[in-house]
Amino acid sequence: MNTAGHSEATARRGLELTPFRGLRYDPDRVGSLAAVTSPPYDVVVRPDGLHHLQSADPHNIVRLILPQAGTPDARNEQAADTLRRWLAEGVLAADPQPALYVYEQRDGDGMLQRGVIGALRVSAPDEGVVLPHEDVMPHIVADRADLMRATSANLEPLLLTYHGDGTAAEVVERTVVRPPLLATTTEDGFHHRLWSVTDPADLSGIQSDLAQHQALIADGHHRWATYLRLRAEHPSPSPWDHGLVLLVDTARYPLRVRAIHRLLHGVPVGTALAALTGLFRVRRLDVPLPKAQEVLADAACAGNAFLLAGDGAFHLVDRPDPALLDRTIPADRPAAWRSLDATVLHATLLEHVWHIPEDSPAHIAYIHDTAATVAKAEQDGSTAVLLHPVREDVVRELARQGVKMPRKSTSFGPKPASGLVLRALEL
């Protein structure tokens, strides 16, 4: 394999991206396209985030991806009923012919990302075509599977990366000079544009190029695991053989890698710090968040380091006791995995020091936004655990080795906005 990127040709089948008839909002039937979009279902982090999105427009996509009825069954049926109603009313309509979709995101700081949205063949892990790099939580996979079964739809694309710079990239660059199907600017300042690709030669060029590559899951491990589960439930061939993805060529458009932080419900900062006595070095930082993050970045260069917050200050936690790490971290993994901050957090701090179950929503929350994590901890009297991002090359190399990082270890971005194009499995 070529170790310069995850663009390795495989002796067997590579990425197989199929055109589909995208479901898109009719702009004449909604307040605005920006008002019906949402971040991915697991990135709605503001305390009032759901209410804010629901209030933006009665047809906001969050009513499908995060329905709010009482029981899980009721929530899924609510989403299915809502989708059927919007289709019947023409709020959502299918494009006239199957297409792949070029998607562009741009912000005011010079970030530009382009990729291709399509229905990707769901491949078994041992094929080595789609590489996961994180473990998943079974209850989230079950929840997403129930929602997909009820709606018979892929409501939002997951984010995959590959390293190509070939024909697919050339088609993307030719496509973006044409007028887009849609263009909108969301309240976070991101500009979004979408084009359809229907020309047979362009489709063939994209598909032939991608067939030589494998991809890394950048965001959407739970949805990919859901695709695998649902494919196994339906005899092939079936629409469940494919799942909605956005493929970004990082040779042209490198992604940003950020950390995903933890919120320890009901654990005051003082309690969390007291348990670290003699096990880690702890230093109080009476500085603003940006400066605290700089201190964390410097400390992370020398070894495992975390920031604890929630009491109005930041506390740098670093220099773990080597004997503690030897006792608590599994020895049967590569050194790169054993030294990850996320590994030390989960194997040492959560399990052995704080005794907090990592897969219990009642005890721990996973939040992408740093400021929101701190604010929520201060509001609730809980503890925020802030991490420094993992380098992308470390993520990729572990994925190539078939080694999964602890769940919610990374946040690649920018993530595709939900609501710009959906896939109904019946079409």
LUMZA-389925 format. One line per 8 residues: number of its first residue (from 0); their letters; for each residue x, y, z of N, C-alpha, C. Coordinates in steps of 0.05 Angstrom, whole numbers, plus 5000, padded with zeros to 4 digits. Layout:
residues N
NUM	A	X,Y,Z,X,Y,Z,X,Y,Z; ...
end
This chain:
residues 427
0	MNTAGHSE	5016,4976,5000,5000,5000,5000,5017,5025,5000; 5007,5046,4989,5021,5072,4989,5016,5085,5016; 5037,5090,5031,5034,5101,5058,5032,5131,5057; 5032,5144,5034,5030,5173,5033,5002,5183,5036; 4982,5166,5034,4955,5174,5036,4937,5150,5035; 4911,5154,5041,4893,5130,5040,4880,5129,5013; 4897,5128,4991,4887,5127,4964,4895,5101,4951; 4900,5081,4967,4912,5057,4957,4893,5042,4938
8	ATARRGLE	4903,5033,4915,4887,5016,4898,4885,4989,4912; 4862,4976,4909,4858,4950,4922,4857,4929,4900; 4866,4905,4907,4865,4883,4888,4837,4875,4882; 4819,4881,4901,4791,4875,4897,4775,4900,4890; 4750,4900,4897,4733,4923,4891,4741,4947,4908; 4740,4971,4896,4745,4995,4911,4719,5009,4917; 4719,5035,4918,4696,5051,4923,4677,5050,4899; 4652,5043,4904,4632,5042,4883,4609,5062,4890
16	LTPFRGLR	4610,5085,4876,4591,5106,4881,4570,5107,4859; 4545,5106,4867,4522,5103,4849,4505,5129,4849; 4497,5138,4825,4478,5161,4824,4452,5153,4837; 4438,5173,4847,4411,5169,4858,4394,5194,4853; 4368,5191,4856,4350,5214,4853,4348,5228,4880; 4362,5250,4882,4363,5264,4908,4336,5276,4915; 4329,5275,4940,4306,5290,4951,4316,5317,4960; 4303,5338,4950,4312,5365,4958,4288,5382,4964
24	YDPDRVGS	4292,5402,4982,4271,5420,4988,4263,5437,4964; 4238,5442,4961,4228,5462,4942,4231,5489,4954; 4248,5506,4944,4253,5532,4957,4228,5550,4959; 4208,5544,4942,4183,5560,4942,4165,5552,4964; 4171,5529,4977,4153,5519,4998,4165,5521,5026; 4188,5532,5029,4201,5536,5055,4210,5565,5057; 4215,5574,5082,4222,5601,5086,4248,5608,5072; 4268,5591,5075,4294,5593,5061,4308,5567,5064
32	LAAVTSPP	4326,5562,5046,4342,5537,5048,4359,5536,5073; 4370,5559,5080,4386,5560,5105,4369,5553,5129; 4344,5561,5129,4327,5556,5153,4318,5527,5156; 4321,5511,5135,4313,5483,5138,4337,5464,5141; 4361,5475,5141,4385,5458,5145,4391,5455,5175; 4409,5436,5181,4417,5431,5209,4445,5420,5208; 4460,5422,5230,4484,5406,5232,4477,5376,5233; 4496,5358,5229,4490,5329,5233,4477,5324,5260
40	YDVVVRPD	4461,5302,5261,4445,5297,5285,4460,5297,5311; 4486,5290,5311,4501,5288,5335,4518,5313,5341; 4513,5335,5327,4528,5359,5331,4509,5382,5340; 4484,5376,5346,4466,5397,5357,4472,5400,5386; 4489,5419,5393,4501,5419,5420,4491,5442,5438; 4479,5463,5426,4470,5485,5442,4447,5475,5460; 4446,5485,5485,4424,5477,5503,4397,5481,5490; 4394,5502,5475,4368,5507,5461,4370,5500,5432
48	GLHHLQSA	4389,5483,5425,4394,5478,5396,4370,5467,5381; 4357,5446,5393,4334,5435,5379,4312,5455,5376; 4306,5470,5397,4284,5490,5396,4291,5511,5375; 4316,5519,5375,4325,5540,5356,4321,5531,5327; 4329,5506,5322,4326,5496,5294,4297,5492,5287; 4281,5481,5305,4253,5477,5300,4239,5503,5295; 4247,5524,5309,4235,5550,5306,4243,5564,5281; 4266,5556,5269,4276,5570,5245,4256,5566,5222
56	DPHNIVRL	4244,5543,5220,4225,5537,5198,4210,5512,5206; 4184,5510,5202,4169,5486,5209,4178,5461,5194; 4194,5465,5173,4203,5442,5157,4232,5437,5161; 4244,5447,5182,4273,5442,5187,4278,5412,5188; 4301,5404,5177,4308,5376,5175,4311,5362,5202; 4315,5378,5223,4319,5367,5250,4294,5352,5258; 4270,5358,5247,4246,5344,5253,4246,5315,5242; 4264,5310,5223,4268,5283,5213,4291,5269,5227
64	ILPQAGTP	4313,5282,5231,4337,5269,5241,4337,5267,5272; 4322,5284,5285,4319,5284,5315,4290,5288,5323; 4272,5270,5316,4244,5274,5323,4242,5274,5354; 4221,5287,5364,4219,5292,5393,4194,5281,5406; 4182,5261,5395,4159,5248,5408,4169,5233,5433; 4150,5222,5449,4156,5210,5475,4175,5186,5474; 4166,5164,5463,4181,5139,5463,4197,5137,5437; 4218,5119,5438,4233,5115,5413,4215,5107,5389
72	DARNEQAA	4197,5089,5393,4179,5080,5371,4163,5104,5361; 4153,5120,5380,4136,5143,5372,4153,5163,5357; 4178,5167,5365,4195,5186,5351,4200,5177,5323; 4206,5152,5319,4212,5142,5292,4187,5143,5274; 4164,5137,5285,4139,5138,5269,4133,5167,5263; 4138,5185,5282,4134,5214,5277,4151,5223,5253; 4177,5215,5253,4195,5222,5230,4184,5211,5204; 4176,5186,5205,4165,5173,5180,4140,5188,5170
80	DTLRRWLA	4122,5195,5189,4098,5209,5181,4105,5237,5170; 4124,5250,5183,4132,5277,5173,4143,5275,5145; 4161,5255,5140,4173,5253,5114,4151,5247,5093; 4133,5229,5099,4111,5223,5080,4095,5248,5074; 4089,5264,5095,4073,5288,5091,4087,5308,5074; 4113,5312,5080,4128,5332,5064,4130,5324,5035; 4133,5298,5030,4133,5288,5002,4107,5293,4988; 4085,5286,5002,4058,5290,4991,4052,5319,4985
88	EGVLAADP	4062,5337,5003,4057,5365,4999,4076,5379,4980; 4097,5364,4971,4116,5376,4953,4137,5393,4967; 4138,5392,4994,4160,5406,5008,4187,5394,5000; 4187,5368,4999,4211,5354,4988,4202,5341,4962; 4220,5342,4942,4214,5330,4916,4239,5316,4905; 4235,5294,4891,4257,5280,4879,4266,5293,4853; 4292,5294,4849,4303,5304,4824,4294,5285,4801; 4292,5295,4777,4280,5279,4755,4297,5256,4747
96	QPALYVYE	4323,5256,4750,4340,5234,4741,4362,5229,4761; 4372,5205,4762,4394,5199,4781,4418,5216,4775; 4432,5223,4796,4455,5241,4794,4474,5236,4817; 4499,5242,4812,4518,5248,4834,4517,5278,4839; 4524,5286,4863,4522,5315,4869,4548,5325,4879; 4557,5347,4867,4581,5361,4876,4572,5381,4897; 4585,5380,4920,4578,5397,4943,4602,5414,4951; 4597,5439,4955,4618,5458,4963,4610,5473,4988
104	QRDGDGML	4630,5475,5007,4627,5491,5031,4650,5511,5031; 4644,5536,5039,4664,5557,5040,4657,5575,5064; 4678,5583,5079,4673,5602,5101,4688,5628,5096; 4686,5646,5115,4698,5672,5111,4727,5673,5117; 4739,5651,5126,4767,5650,5133,4784,5637,5112; 4773,5633,5089,4789,5621,5067,4787,5591,5065; 4771,5578,5082,4767,5549,5080,4749,5543,5056; 4758,5524,5040,4742,5515,5017,4743,5484,5017
112	QRGVIGAL	4719,5472,5016,4718,5443,5014,4698,5435,4992; 4706,5416,4975,4688,5406,4955,4690,5375,4955; 4667,5363,4948,4666,5334,4947,4643,5324,4931; 4639,5298,4930,4618,5286,4914,4600,5270,4932; 4574,5275,4930,4554,5260,4945,4542,5239,4927; 4540,5215,4937,4528,5193,4922,4520,5170,4940; 4509,5149,4929,4502,5125,4943,4525,5105,4941; 4539,5100,4963,4563,5084,4963,4556,5055,4970
120	RVSAPDEG	4568,5036,4955,4564,5008,4962,4574,5003,4990; 4558,4991,5007,4565,4984,5034,4583,4959,5033; 4607,4962,5044,4626,4940,5041,4633,4929,5069; 4638,4903,5070,4646,4891,5096,4673,4901,5105; 4677,4902,5131,4703,4912,5141,4727,4898,5130; 4725,4871,5126,4748,4856,5117,4755,4862,5087; 4738,4877,5073,4745,4885,5046,4766,4907,5046; 4768,4922,5068,4787,4944,5069,4781,4967,5050
128	VVLPHEDV	4756,4971,5042,4749,4992,5024,4742,5018,5039; 4726,5015,5060,4719,5037,5078,4731,5031,5105; 4749,5049,5114,4764,5045,5138,4752,5061,5161; 4741,5047,5181,4734,5062,5206,4758,5066,5223; 4757,5087,5239,4779,5092,5258,4770,5094,5287; 4744,5092,5291,4733,5094,5319,4714,5071,5324; 4712,5064,5350,4691,5046,5359,4665,5061,5359; 4643,5045,5361,4616,5057,5362,4602,5048,5387
136	MPHIVADR	4580,5062,5393,4564,5055,5416,4539,5040,5406; 4535,5016,5414,4513,4999,5403,4486,5012,5405; 4480,5027,5427,4454,5038,5430,4449,5060,5409; 4470,5075,5401,4466,5095,5381,4462,5082,5353; 4476,5061,5347,4472,5046,5322,4443,5036,5321; 4434,5025,5343,4406,5014,5344,4386,5037,5339; 4391,5060,5352,4373,5083,5348,4372,5092,5319; 4396,5095,5307,4397,5104,5279,4384,5083,5260
144	ADLMRATS	4388,5058,5266,4377,5037,5250,4346,5038,5251; 4335,5042,5275,4306,5043,5277,4295,5067,5262; 4309,5089,5262,4300,5113,5247,4302,5108,5217; 4323,5096,5208,4326,5090,5179,4305,5070,5170; 4300,5050,5186,4279,5031,5178,4252,5044,5176; 4245,5061,5195,4219,5074,5196,4215,5093,5172; 4236,5108,5165,4234,5128,5144,4241,5116,5117; 4255,5093,5116,4265,5081,5092,4280,5102,5076
152	ANLEPLLL	4298,5116,5090,4313,5138,5077,4340,5142,5091; 4359,5152,5075,4384,5162,5086,4380,5193,5088; 4378,5203,5112,4369,5230,5116,4392,5250,5115; 4417,5241,5118,4440,5259,5118,4465,5242,5110; 4483,5254,5094,4507,5239,5086,4528,5238,5108; 4542,5216,5110,4565,5215,5127,4589,5225,5110; 4611,5231,5124,4634,5244,5111,4657,5224,5109; 4666,5219,5085,4689,5201,5080,4710,5217,5065
160	TYHGDGTA	4736,5209,5070,4757,5222,5055,4773,5201,5040; 4784,5209,5017,4803,5192,5003,4825,5211,4992; 4846,5199,4981,4869,5215,4972,4873,5208,4942; 4864,5225,4924,4864,5217,4896,4877,5237,4877; 4864,5260,4875,4873,5281,4856,4873,5270,4827; 4851,5256,4821,4849,5244,4794,4825,5255,4779; 4813,5237,4763,4791,5245,4745,4767,5256,4761; 4761,5244,4784,4738,5254,4799,4743,5283,4807
168	AEVVERTV	4767,5289,4816,4773,5317,4823,4770,5336,4799; 4778,5326,4776,4776,5342,4752,4746,5348,4745; 4729,5328,4748,4701,5332,4743,4689,5352,4763; 4697,5350,4788,4688,5369,4808,4695,5397,4800; 4720,5401,4791,4729,5428,4784,4714,5439,4759; 4708,5421,4740,4693,5430,4717,4664,5437,4724; 4653,5422,4743,4625,5425,4750,4620,5452,4764; 4638,5460,4781,4632,5484,4798,4633,5510,4782
176	VRPPLLAT	4640,5510,4757,4639,5534,4741,4611,5539,4730; 4594,5518,4732,4566,5521,4723,4549,5533,4745; 4525,5544,4738,4507,5553,4759,4498,5529,4776; 4496,5533,4803,4489,5510,4820,4459,5505,4821; 4452,5481,4831,4424,5476,4836,4413,5493,4859; 4430,5497,4879,4422,5513,4902,4447,5527,4913; 4443,5549,4927,4463,5563,4941,4451,5576,4965; 4463,5573,4988,4452,5585,5012,4475,5590,5032
184	TTEDGFHH	4470,5608,5050,4490,5614,5072,4476,5609,5098; 4487,5591,5114,4475,5584,5140,4485,5604,5161; 4472,5603,5184,4477,5624,5204,4505,5622,5216; 4519,5600,5212,4546,5598,5221,4566,5611,5202; 4556,5623,5180,4573,5637,5161,4583,5620,5139; 4576,5594,5138,4585,5577,5117,4567,5581,5092; 4580,5583,5069,4566,5584,5043,4565,5556,5031; 4542,5548,5023,4538,5521,5012,4527,5523,4983
192	RLWSVTDP	4539,5506,4966,4529,5504,4938,4528,5475,4930; 4508,5468,4913,4504,5440,4905,4499,5440,4875; 4512,5421,4861,4508,5416,4832,4501,5387,4828; 4486,5381,4807,4482,5353,4799,4500,5346,4776; 4509,5321,4776,4526,5311,4754,4510,5288,4741; 4501,5292,4717,4485,5271,4703,4498,5263,4676; 4518,5277,4667,4530,5270,4641,4543,5242,4643; 4536,5224,4625,4547,5196,4628,4577,5195,4628
200	ADLSGIQS	4591,5212,4613,4620,5211,4613,4631,5220,4639; 4619,5241,4651,4629,5251,4677,4623,5230,4699; 4600,5218,4698,4594,5197,4718,4613,5174,4716; 4619,5166,4691,4637,5144,4687,4665,5151,4697; 4673,5176,4692,4700,5184,4700,4703,5184,4731; 4682,5194,4745,4683,5194,4774,4684,5165,4784; 4666,5148,4773,4664,5121,4784,4689,5105,4778; 4701,5108,4755,4726,5093,4748,4749,5102,4766
208	DLAQHQAL	4750,5128,4772,4771,5138,4789,4768,5128,4817; 4744,5130,4828,4739,5122,4856,4743,5092,4860; 4739,5076,4839,4741,5047,4841,4770,5038,4848; 4789,5057,4845,4817,5051,4851,4825,5057,4880; 4806,5068,4895,4813,5079,4921,4797,5066,4944; 4808,5070,4968,4793,5065,4993,4789,5091,5007; 4772,5091,5027,4765,5116,5041,4766,5113,5071; 4771,5134,5084,4771,5136,5113,4745,5149,5122
216	IADGHHRW	4732,5137,5142,4708,5150,5153,4718,5174,5170; 4711,5198,5161,4719,5221,5176,4698,5228,5197; 4672,5225,5190,4650,5231,5208,4627,5213,5200; 4615,5199,5219,4592,5182,5214,4596,5153,5219; 4613,5146,5238,4618,5118,5244,4593,5103,5252; 4575,5117,5267,4551,5103,5276,4532,5099,5252; 4531,5118,5234,4514,5115,5211,4525,5093,5192; 4552,5091,5190,4563,5070,5173,4557,5043,5185
224	ATYLRLRA	4560,5041,5212,4553,5016,5225,4524,5009,5222; 4507,5030,5221,4479,5026,5215,4474,5016,5187; 4488,5027,5168,4486,5017,5140,4493,4987,5139; 4515,4980,5153,4523,4951,5153,4501,4934,5165; 4489,4943,5187,4468,4927,5200,4444,4924,5182; 4436,4945,5169,4411,4944,5153,4416,4929,5127; 4440,4931,5116,4447,4915,5092,4444,4885,5099; 4454,4877,5123,4453,4849,5131,4425,4839,5135
232	EHPSPSPW	4406,4858,5141,4378,4850,5145,4362,4846,5120; 4373,4856,5097,4358,4855,5072,4373,4839,5051; 4360,4818,5040,4373,4802,5019,4383,4820,4996; 4407,4815,4988,4419,4830,4965,4410,4817,4939; 4405,4833,4917,4408,4862,4916,4384,4876,4928; 4389,4899,4941,4368,4916,4951,4379,4944,4954; 4361,4964,4957,4371,4991,4961,4388,4994,4986; 4386,4976,5005,4402,4977,5030,4431,4969,5025
240	DHGLVLLV	4437,4960,5001,4465,4954,4994,4482,4980,4992; 4469,5003,4992,4483,5028,4989,4475,5047,5011; 4492,5066,5016,4486,5087,5036,4497,5114,5027; 4483,5135,5037,4489,5162,5028,4515,5172,5041; 4534,5182,5024,4560,5192,5034,4568,5217,5018; 4585,5233,5031,4600,5254,5018,4629,5245,5018; 4641,5243,4994,4669,5236,4991,4685,5261,4984; 4705,5267,5001,4722,5290,4997,4751,5280,4992
248	DTARYPLR	4762,5291,4970,4790,5284,4962,4808,5303,4978; 4822,5292,4998,4839,5309,5015,4865,5316,5002; 4871,5305,4978,4894,5315,4963,4888,5343,4953; 4863,5349,4948,4855,5376,4940,4845,5393,4963; 4830,5380,4981,4816,5395,5002,4821,5381,5029; 4843,5387,5042,4848,5375,5069,4827,5383,5089; 4819,5365,5106,4799,5371,5126,4812,5382,5151; 4796,5395,5167,4805,5404,5193,4799,5381,5213
256	VRAIHRLL	4817,5377,5232,4813,5356,5252,4812,5370,5279; 4790,5366,5293,4786,5377,5320,4779,5355,5339; 4781,5361,5365,4775,5342,5386,4745,5342,5392; 4735,5320,5403,4708,5319,5414,4712,5317,5445; 4698,5335,5459,4702,5338,5487,4681,5321,5503; 4686,5318,5529,4669,5302,5546,4657,5320,5568; 4632,5315,5574,4618,5329,5596,4610,5307,5616; 4621,5308,5640,4615,5288,5661,4592,5298,5678
264	HGVPVGTA	4568,5287,5673,4544,5296,5686,4546,5291,5716; 4539,5311,5732,4537,5308,5761,4563,5304,5775; 4586,5309,5762,4612,5307,5774,4624,5335,5777; 4624,5347,5801,4637,5373,5804,4667,5372,5798; 4677,5394,5789,4706,5395,5782,4723,5387,5806; 4716,5397,5830,4732,5390,5854,4733,5360,5859; 4711,5346,5854,4711,5317,5858,4729,5303,5838; 4727,5312,5812,4744,5300,5792,4774,5305,5797
272	LAALTGLF	4780,5329,5806,4808,5335,5812,4819,5320,5836; 4802,5317,5856,4812,5304,5880,4820,5275,5874; 4806,5262,5856,4812,5235,5849,4839,5232,5834; 4850,5254,5825,4875,5253,5809,4900,5256,5827; 4896,5261,5852,4919,5266,5870,4939,5243,5869; 4964,5249,5863,4984,5229,5862,4985,5213,5836; 4966,5218,5818,4965,5203,5793,4972,5220,5769; 4965,5245,5769,4971,5264,5748,4981,5290,5761
280	RVRRLDVP	4995,5306,5746,5001,5333,5754,4977,5351,5747; 4969,5368,5766,4947,5386,5761,4955,5415,5767; 4950,5432,5747,4956,5461,5751,4932,5478,5744; 4925,5497,5761,4902,5515,5756,4911,5537,5737; 4894,5543,5717,4900,5564,5698,4877,5585,5700; 4884,5608,5710,4864,5630,5710,4867,5647,5686; 4861,5636,5663,4864,5649,5637,4839,5644,5620; 4835,5661,5599,4812,5656,5581,4815,5630,5566
288	LPKAQEVL	4793,5620,5554,4793,5595,5540,4815,5593,5518; 4818,5613,5500,4838,5611,5479,4866,5607,5490; 4873,5621,5512,4900,5617,5524,4902,5590,5537; 4881,5581,5550,4881,5554,5562,4886,5533,5540; 4874,5536,5517,4877,5517,5495,4906,5517,5485; 4919,5541,5485,4947,5542,5477,4964,5527,5497; 4959,5530,5523,4974,5515,5543,4970,5485,5539; 4945,5477,5534,4939,5449,5529,4955,5439,5505
296	ADAACAGN	4955,5454,5483,4970,5445,5459,5000,5442,5465; 5012,5460,5480,5040,5457,5487,5045,5432,5504; 5027,5428,5524,5030,5404,5541,5026,5378,5526; 5008,5378,5506,5002,5354,5491,5025,5346,5473; 5043,5365,5467,5067,5358,5451,5086,5341,5467; 5084,5343,5494,5103,5328,5511,5091,5303,5522; 5065,5299,5519,5053,5275,5530,5023,5279,5534; 5010,5261,5547,4981,5262,5551,4974,5286,5568
304	AFLLAGDG	4953,5301,5559,4945,5325,5573,4916,5331,5568; 4902,5342,5588,4874,5348,5586,4869,5375,5601; 4847,5388,5594,4837,5410,5610,4811,5403,5623; 4809,5408,5649,4784,5405,5663,4772,5433,5669; 4746,5436,5665,4733,5462,5668,4705,5457,5679; 4694,5479,5689,4666,5478,5700,4663,5494,5725; 4685,5503,5737,4684,5519,5762,4694,5547,5758; 4694,5557,5733,4703,5584,5728,4733,5586,5721
312	AFHLVDRP	4747,5564,5723,4776,5564,5716,4781,5540,5698; 4806,5538,5689,4815,5515,5674,4837,5501,5690; 4838,5475,5690,4858,5459,5704,4872,5441,5685; 4898,5445,5681,4914,5429,5663,4921,5403,5678; 4914,5381,5666,4919,5354,5677,4939,5340,5658; 4963,5335,5667,4983,5322,5650,5002,5305,5666; 5023,5295,5654,5044,5279,5666,5032,5256,5683; 5017,5238,5670,5006,5215,5685,5029,5197,5696
320	DPALLDRT	5023,5184,5718,5041,5165,5730,5045,5142,5711; 5070,5136,5702,5074,5114,5683,5064,5087,5694; 5067,5083,5720,5057,5057,5731,5027,5055,5729; 5013,5078,5731,4984,5078,5728,4977,5070,5699; 4991,5081,5680,4985,5075,5652,4991,5045,5647; 5013,5035,5657,5019,5007,5653,4997,4988,5664; 4985,4996,5686,4964,4980,5699,4938,4981,5684; 4932,5004,5671,4905,5009,5661,4902,5007,5631
328	IPADRPAA	4923,5010,5615,4920,5011,5586,4928,4984,5575; 4910,4972,5558,4916,4946,5546,4943,4946,5531; 4957,4924,5535,4985,4923,5523,4985,4911,5496; 4962,4901,5486,4961,4887,5460,4954,4905,5437; 4960,4931,5439,4954,4950,5418,4980,4964,5410; 4981,4976,5386,5004,4991,5377,5010,5014,5396; 5036,5022,5397,5044,5044,5415,5029,5070,5409; 5023,5074,5383,5009,5099,5376,4981,5100,5388
336	WRSLDATV	4968,5077,5390,4942,5075,5403,4944,5078,5433; 4964,5066,5445,4967,5066,5474,4973,5095,5484; 4985,5111,5467,4993,5138,5476,4972,5159,5469; 4950,5152,5457,4930,5171,5450,4918,5184,5476; 4912,5209,5475,4898,5222,5497,4871,5208,5502; 4857,5202,5480,4831,5189,5483,4833,5162,5496; 4855,5147,5490,4859,5121,5503,4863,5125,5533; 4880,5144,5540,4885,5149,5569,4860,5159,5583
344	LHATLLEH	4844,5175,5569,4819,5185,5581,4800,5162,5587; 4796,5145,5567,4776,5124,5570,4786,5101,5587; 4811,5091,5582,4820,5067,5596,4830,5073,5624; 4841,5097,5628,4852,5104,5654,4834,5122,5670; 4827,5145,5660,4811,5164,5676,4782,5155,5680; 4768,5150,5658,4740,5143,5661,4736,5117,5675; 4750,5096,5666,4745,5070,5677,4757,5065,5705; 4782,5074,5709,4796,5066,5734,4798,5088,5755
352	VWHIPEDS	4797,5113,5746,4800,5135,5765,4773,5146,5773; 4757,5153,5753,4731,5165,5759,4708,5145,5760; 4712,5121,5749,4691,5100,5749,4665,5110,5736; 4668,5121,5712,4646,5132,5697,4642,5115,5671; 4619,5103,5667,4614,5087,5643,4614,5104,5618; 4630,5097,5598,4634,5115,5575,4610,5114,5556; 4593,5093,5559,4571,5091,5540,4544,5097,5552; 4544,5111,5575,4519,5118,5589,4512,5147,5585
360	PAHIAYIH	4491,5154,5570,4484,5182,5567,4477,5196,5593; 4469,5180,5613,4463,5192,5639,4488,5202,5654; 4511,5191,5646,4536,5198,5660,4555,5215,5643; 4554,5213,5617,4574,5227,5600,4561,5236,5574; 4568,5260,5565,4560,5271,5539,4584,5277,5523; 4582,5275,5496,4603,5280,5478,4596,5305,5462; 4612,5327,5464,4605,5352,5452,4628,5362,5435; 4621,5371,5411,4642,5380,5392,4652,5408,5397
368	DTAATVAK	4634,5426,5406,4642,5454,5409,4654,5459,5436; 4678,5471,5436,4693,5474,5461,4679,5493,5480; 4671,5517,5471,4658,5536,5488,4632,5526,5499; 4617,5511,5482,4592,5500,5491,4596,5479,5513; 4617,5464,5511,4623,5444,5532,4628,5457,5559; 4645,5478,5558,4651,5493,5583,4627,5506,5594; 4611,5519,5577,4587,5533,5586,4567,5514,5599; 4564,5491,5587,4545,5471,5598,4555,5461,5625
376	AEQDGSTA	4581,5456,5628,4592,5447,5653,4588,5468,5675; 4593,5493,5669,4590,5514,5689,4560,5517,5696; 4543,5514,5677,4514,5517,5682,4504,5494,5700; 4514,5470,5696,4504,5447,5711,4520,5440,5736; 4543,5453,5740,4560,5445,5761,4574,5418,5756; 4579,5412,5730,4592,5387,5722,4620,5393,5713; 4633,5372,5703,4661,5374,5694,4663,5371,5664; 4676,5391,5651,4683,5389,5623,4711,5378,5621
384	VLLHPVRE	4715,5358,5604,4742,5348,5598,4748,5356,5569; 4767,5374,5566,4774,5383,5539,4799,5369,5529; 4799,5361,5504,4821,5346,5492,4834,5362,5470; 4859,5355,5464,4873,5367,5441,4869,5349,5417; 4866,5359,5393,4861,5342,5369,4883,5323,5363; 4876,5300,5352,4895,5280,5342,4903,5288,5314; 4928,5284,5306,4936,5289,5279,4923,5270,5260; 4916,5280,5236,4903,5263,5216,4920,5239,5207
392	DVVRELAR	4947,5243,5206,4964,5221,5197,4964,5198,5217; 4960,5205,5243,4959,5184,5263,4933,5168,5260; 4911,5183,5255,4885,5170,5251,4886,5151,5227; 4897,5161,5205,4898,5145,5181,4915,5120,5184; 4938,5123,5197,4955,5100,5199,4943,5078,5217; 4931,5086,5239,4917,5066,5256,4895,5052,5241; 4880,5068,5225,4858,5056,5210,4869,5036,5190; 4891,5041,5177,4903,5022,5158,4911,4996,5172
400	QGVKMPRK	4919,4998,5197,4927,4975,5212,4903,4960,5223; 4879,4971,5219,4855,4958,5229,4851,4963,5259; 4864,4983,5270,4862,4990,5298,4843,5013,5301; 4822,5009,5317,4802,5030,5322,4809,5047,5346; 4806,5073,5344,4811,5091,5366,4786,5090,5385; 4790,5099,5409,4766,5101,5427,4744,5118,5414; 4720,5111,5420,4697,5125,5407,4698,5155,5412; 4689,5170,5392,4688,5199,5393,4715,5211,5399
408	STSFGPKP	4736,5201,5385,4763,5211,5389,4769,5236,5372; 4756,5238,5349,4762,5260,5330,4737,5273,5319; 4741,5297,5310,4719,5311,5296,4731,5323,5271; 4727,5310,5248,4736,5321,5223,4715,5341,5212; 4724,5361,5198,4705,5380,5187,4718,5397,5165; 4701,5413,5153,4673,5418,5161,4655,5394,5153; 4635,5390,5168,4616,5369,5163,4594,5378,5144; 4584,5360,5127,4562,5369,5109,4537,5378,5124
416	ASGLVLRA	4525,5399,5115,4499,5407,5127,4478,5386,5120; 4461,5380,5140,4439,5362,5135,4415,5378,5123; 4402,5366,5104,4379,5379,5092,4382,5389,5064; 4406,5388,5053,4410,5397,5026,4403,5376,5005; 4408,5351,5011,4400,5329,4993,4397,5304,5010; 4374,5289,5006,4368,5265,5021,4365,5242,5000; 4365,5217,5010,4361,5194,4993,4339,5177,5003; 4318,5174,4987,4296,5156,4994,4302,5129,4981
424	LEL	4300,5108,4996,4308,5082,4986,4289,5070,4965; 4264,5080,4965,4245,5069,4945,4249,5080,4918; 4264,5102,4915,4266,5115,4889,4289,5103,4873
end
